[in-house]
Amino acid sequence: MYFIGYHGTSELSALNILSVGIQERFLSPNGQIGQGFYIAKINGTLPQWGAANATYTARQNQPYFTRMISFLTGEANNPWLDKAAQQTILKIYTTRPLRHCKWNIMNPGDLEFLKTIRYDTDGPGLDLKRDCQWLQMVVPPEEIQYLRLRRDDGIFERPHNWIAKSSFEGERDLRSAPRARARSL
């Protein structure tokens, strides 16, 4: 299996995903880079942002006491915190290389991702160290069957299946890609 990244959600959604899998009917048709299951490259700002969005309404409805216990002990140790309000990070693996996934840089609110487009050599360009925290991939519905999910156990892993293109054109054979790249060098 290839480790590809992280997905932030609520504990209630995580339990559902882990027990029955990712269901296409729950995928938003209006995602930033298309319909599919969104995955962040690193466990940090982006999956935490996704988990916060997934739990926002449920968290607002929690009593102050419950929120304070979560702050002091951590959400996983709070028996009074509703599962819909508990933030959870999942690790995502794939059983084979993905052919039709897309990825981009997403910075909510300020559209900073547009700076990756360089109009001239003096343009700001891409700051990989800072911007990689916002690198996201969307796996289209037809490839969700190849995903395997587990809870984040806190052990760092490097992604092994991030493709350097936004998507493959047509039905190109993945096995020929390394040979073609070697010939062009």
Contacts in CASP RR format, 6 or more apart in sequence:
PFRMAT RR
TARGET T0000
AUTHOR 0000-0000-0000
METHOD contacts of the structure
MODEL  1
MYFIGYHGTSELSALNILSVGIQERFLSPNGQIGQGFYIAKINGTLPQWG
AANATYTARQNQPYFTRMISFLTGEANNPWLDKAAQQTILKIYTTRPLRH
CKWNIMNPGDLEFLKTIRYDTDGPGLDLKRDCQWLQMVVPPEEIQYLRLR
RDDGIFERPHNWIAKSSFEGERDLRSAPRARARSL
1 93 0 8 1.000
1 94 0 8 1.000
1 95 0 8 1.000
1 148 0 8 1.000
2 93 0 8 1.000
2 94 0 8 1.000
2 95 0 8 1.000
2 96 0 8 1.000
2 97 0 8 1.000
2 159 0 8 1.000
2 160 0 8 1.000
2 161 0 8 1.000
3 91 0 8 1.000
3 92 0 8 1.000
3 93 0 8 1.000
3 157 0 8 1.000
3 158 0 8 1.000
3 159 0 8 1.000
3 160 0 8 1.000
3 161 0 8 1.000
4 39 0 8 1.000
4 92 0 8 1.000
4 93 0 8 1.000
4 94 0 8 1.000
4 98 0 8 1.000
4 137 0 8 1.000
4 159 0 8 1.000
4 160 0 8 1.000
4 161 0 8 1.000
4 162 0 8 1.000
5 39 0 8 1.000
5 40 0 8 1.000
5 41 0 8 1.000
5 42 0 8 1.000
5 43 0 8 1.000
5 91 0 8 1.000
5 92 0 8 1.000
5 137 0 8 1.000
5 157 0 8 1.000
5 159 0 8 1.000
6 39 0 8 1.000
6 40 0 8 1.000
6 41 0 8 1.000
6 42 0 8 1.000
6 43 0 8 1.000
6 44 0 8 1.000
6 46 0 8 1.000
6 47 0 8 1.000
6 89 0 8 1.000
6 90 0 8 1.000
6 91 0 8 1.000
6 92 0 8 1.000
6 152 0 8 1.000
7 37 0 8 1.000
7 38 0 8 1.000
7 39 0 8 1.000
7 40 0 8 1.000
7 47 0 8 1.000
7 89 0 8 1.000
7 90 0 8 1.000
7 92 0 8 1.000
7 149 0 8 1.000
8 40 0 8 1.000
8 47 0 8 1.000
8 48 0 8 1.000
8 50 0 8 1.000
8 51 0 8 1.000
8 54 0 8 1.000
8 87 0 8 1.000
8 88 0 8 1.000
8 89 0 8 1.000
8 90 0 8 1.000
9 17 0 8 1.000
9 50 0 8 1.000
9 51 0 8 1.000
9 54 0 8 1.000
9 87 0 8 1.000
9 88 0 8 1.000
9 90 0 8 1.000
10 51 0 8 1.000
10 54 0 8 1.000
10 55 0 8 1.000
10 58 0 8 1.000
10 83 0 8 1.000
10 84 0 8 1.000
10 85 0 8 1.000
10 86 0 8 1.000
10 87 0 8 1.000
10 88 0 8 1.000
11 75 0 8 1.000
11 83 0 8 1.000
11 84 0 8 1.000
11 86 0 8 1.000
11 87 0 8 1.000
11 88 0 8 1.000
12 82 0 8 1.000
12 83 0 8 1.000
12 84 0 8 1.000
12 86 0 8 1.000
13 54 0 8 1.000
13 88 0 8 1.000
14 88 0 8 1.000
14 90 0 8 1.000
14 151 0 8 1.000
15 83 0 8 1.000
17 90 0 8 1.000
17 149 0 8 1.000
18 90 0 8 1.000
18 149 0 8 1.000
18 150 0 8 1.000
18 151 0 8 1.000
21 149 0 8 1.000
22 37 0 8 1.000
22 144 0 8 1.000
22 147 0 8 1.000
22 149 0 8 1.000
24 141 0 8 1.000
24 144 0 8 1.000
27 35 0 8 1.000
27 36 0 8 1.000
27 37 0 8 1.000
27 141 0 8 1.000
28 35 0 8 1.000
28 36 0 8 1.000
29 35 0 8 1.000
31 38 0 8 1.000
31 138 0 8 1.000
32 104 0 8 1.000
32 106 0 8 1.000
32 136 0 8 1.000
32 138 0 8 1.000
33 102 0 8 1.000
33 103 0 8 1.000
33 104 0 8 1.000
33 136 0 8 1.000
33 138 0 8 1.000
34 102 0 8 1.000
34 138 0 8 1.000
34 140 0 8 1.000
35 138 0 8 1.000
35 140 0 8 1.000
35 141 0 8 1.000
36 138 0 8 1.000
36 139 0 8 1.000
36 140 0 8 1.000
36 141 0 8 1.000
36 144 0 8 1.000
37 138 0 8 1.000
37 139 0 8 1.000
37 144 0 8 1.000
37 147 0 8 1.000
38 136 0 8 1.000
38 137 0 8 1.000
38 138 0 8 1.000
39 92 0 8 1.000
39 136 0 8 1.000
39 137 0 8 1.000
39 138 0 8 1.000
39 139 0 8 1.000
40 46 0 8 1.000
40 47 0 8 1.000
40 135 0 8 1.000
40 136 0 8 1.000
40 137 0 8 1.000
41 103 0 8 1.000
41 132 0 8 1.000
41 135 0 8 1.000
41 136 0 8 1.000
41 137 0 8 1.000
41 159 0 8 1.000
41 162 0 8 1.000
42 132 0 8 1.000
42 133 0 8 1.000
42 135 0 8 1.000
43 89 0 8 1.000
43 152 0 8 1.000
43 154 0 8 1.000
43 156 0 8 1.000
44 133 0 8 1.000
45 133 0 8 1.000
45 134 0 8 1.000
46 106 0 8 1.000
46 133 0 8 1.000
46 134 0 8 1.000
46 135 0 8 1.000
46 136 0 8 1.000
47 89 0 8 1.000
48 87 0 8 1.000
48 89 0 8 1.000
49 108 0 8 1.000
51 87 0 8 1.000
51 88 0 8 1.000
51 89 0 8 1.000
52 87 0 8 1.000
54 87 0 8 1.000
55 84 0 8 1.000
55 85 0 8 1.000
55 86 0 8 1.000
55 87 0 8 1.000
58 82 0 8 1.000
58 84 0 8 1.000
58 85 0 8 1.000
59 67 0 8 1.000
59 85 0 8 1.000
61 82 0 8 1.000
61 85 0 8 1.000
62 81 0 8 1.000
62 82 0 8 1.000
62 85 0 8 1.000
63 80 0 8 1.000
65 80 0 8 1.000
66 78 0 8 1.000
66 80 0 8 1.000
66 81 0 8 1.000
69 78 0 8 1.000
69 80 0 8 1.000
69 81 0 8 1.000
70 78 0 8 1.000
70 81 0 8 1.000
75 81 0 8 1.000
75 86 0 8 1.000
75 87 0 8 1.000
76 86 0 8 1.000
78 86 0 8 1.000
88 151 0 8 1.000
88 152 0 8 1.000
89 151 0 8 1.000
89 152 0 8 1.000
90 149 0 8 1.000
90 150 0 8 1.000
90 151 0 8 1.000
90 152 0 8 1.000
91 149 0 8 1.000
91 150 0 8 1.000
91 151 0 8 1.000
91 152 0 8 1.000
91 153 0 8 1.000
91 157 0 8 1.000
92 147 0 8 1.000
92 148 0 8 1.000
92 149 0 8 1.000
93 147 0 8 1.000
93 148 0 8 1.000
93 149 0 8 1.000
93 150 0 8 1.000
94 146 0 8 1.000
94 147 0 8 1.000
94 148 0 8 1.000
94 161 0 8 1.000
95 146 0 8 1.000
95 147 0 8 1.000
95 148 0 8 1.000
96 146 0 8 1.000
97 161 0 8 1.000
97 163 0 8 1.000
97 174 0 8 1.000
98 139 0 8 1.000
98 143 0 8 1.000
98 146 0 8 1.000
98 161 0 8 1.000
98 163 0 8 1.000
99 143 0 8 1.000
99 167 0 8 1.000
99 168 0 8 1.000
99 171 0 8 1.000
99 172 0 8 1.000
99 174 0 8 1.000
100 140 0 8 1.000
100 142 0 8 1.000
100 143 0 8 1.000
100 167 0 8 1.000
100 168 0 8 1.000
101 137 0 8 1.000
101 138 0 8 1.000
101 139 0 8 1.000
101 140 0 8 1.000
101 143 0 8 1.000
101 163 0 8 1.000
101 167 0 8 1.000
102 137 0 8 1.000
102 138 0 8 1.000
102 140 0 8 1.000
102 166 0 8 1.000
102 167 0 8 1.000
103 135 0 8 1.000
103 136 0 8 1.000
103 137 0 8 1.000
103 138 0 8 1.000
103 162 0 8 1.000
103 163 0 8 1.000
103 166 0 8 1.000
104 113 0 8 1.000
104 135 0 8 1.000
104 136 0 8 1.000
104 166 0 8 1.000
105 113 0 8 1.000
105 116 0 8 1.000
105 126 0 8 1.000
105 131 0 8 1.000
105 134 0 8 1.000
105 135 0 8 1.000
105 136 0 8 1.000
106 113 0 8 1.000
106 134 0 8 1.000
106 136 0 8 1.000
107 113 0 8 1.000
107 131 0 8 1.000
107 134 0 8 1.000
112 131 0 8 1.000
113 131 0 8 1.000
113 134 0 8 1.000
115 123 0 8 1.000
115 124 0 8 1.000
115 125 0 8 1.000
115 126 0 8 1.000
116 125 0 8 1.000
116 126 0 8 1.000
116 131 0 8 1.000
117 125 0 8 1.000
118 124 0 8 1.000
118 125 0 8 1.000
135 162 0 8 1.000
137 162 0 8 1.000
139 147 0 8 1.000
168 174 0 8 1.000
END
